[in-house]
Every structure is written in structure tokens, then in C-alpha cells.
Amino acid sequence: MTLGEEQRARQEAEAEVAEVAEVAAREEEERRASSCAAGDSGFETVQPGVTDAGTELRCRFGVDTVYGVAGRAGTSDHPAGLALDLMVDRDPGEQLAEYAVENMGRLGIKYVIYRQRINTGSGWEAMEDRGGVTANHMDHVHVSFDG
């Protein structure tokens, strides 16, 4: 085999490996998307744009539990179907909150609350102590959407 033939054979082998990896990655993405799409609990009565954005956030960060429309004391976007609570551990929660803030305009997000902080698009600000883990948004990312 000549040097040119060896190089061509190596390039063909590398291309074949890359193609197999691409197919495997596509299949994995389709598997994750289909399993993610199957779980829509929490989105039943929220506004359509909220469902779309919430599904993106839930699927991207592997969130199993989401709460949407619910009665709340005080001011809240939940009763109008314009808020979601994505129940998360700290690591994916930090990433999810930052992603939501970075994509506020595209996803129609009004503000994000996580770990006793709120971000309306101008940076994180501390919030008052509301007295508990859930009330202080330590166990979930709250995302409110524009009406």
C-alpha cells in the first residue's frame, strides 16, 4: 500500500468512526427527548408558552417534578398559569437558574427565583427570609413568565 492509499484508508476509517458516533449521539438525543416528552405533569393548566419553555427547561436539566397552576398566598403568577416550580438539587438548580436568566427574552421569562435570590434580568438580588426551605426557594427554581 502506498503512502497516499494509507492516508486515504485512515481518513475513510476516521470518517466511519465519526459517522457511527454521530448516529449514536442522535439516537441518544432522540431517546432522551422522547422520555422527557412523556412526562408532562405540572403543565396541565399553564399557558401554552409556559408549557413550551418549561418543557425545554425540564428536559435540558433532567427535572422530574414540576408544579404549575396552584393557589398561593400573596402575589404569585401560579394561579394565572404563568409560573412553574422546577424541583431540583443544588447543582442542576444553579445551572437551570442561570440558563433561564440567560434565555429570559427567548423564553418569555419575567423573573427567576432560586435560593432566596431573585433575578429580573438585572442580576441576582437577595430576598427576605420567608421562613422555610420551600418558601425560600432552596429546593426549587421558580420561573415566572410574561402574560
KAPE-V631270 format. One line per field, one symbol per residue. phi: phi as a letter, one per 20 degrees, with the letter a starting at -180 (. if undefined). psi: psi as a letter, one per 20 degrees, with the letter a starting at -180 (. if undefined). A space follows every 10 residues. Layout:
# KAPE-V631270
phi: ???
psi: ???
This chain:
# KAPE-V631270
phi: .fgfffffff ffffffffff ffffffffff ffffffffdd fodgcefgff gffffgffff dmfeccddfa fbfmfbefge mdbcddfbef ffffffgfff ffdgffemee accblmcccd odofcfdffe nagffeleda eecddff
psi: prghhggggg ggghhgghgg hggggggggh ggghhghhoj pijgjrqghg ggghgggggh jkphpppdpq qqqapqighj kkqqooprrg ghgggggggg ghkgghikpg rppplkqqoj ikrpqqrqpj irgghjkhjq pppqqq.
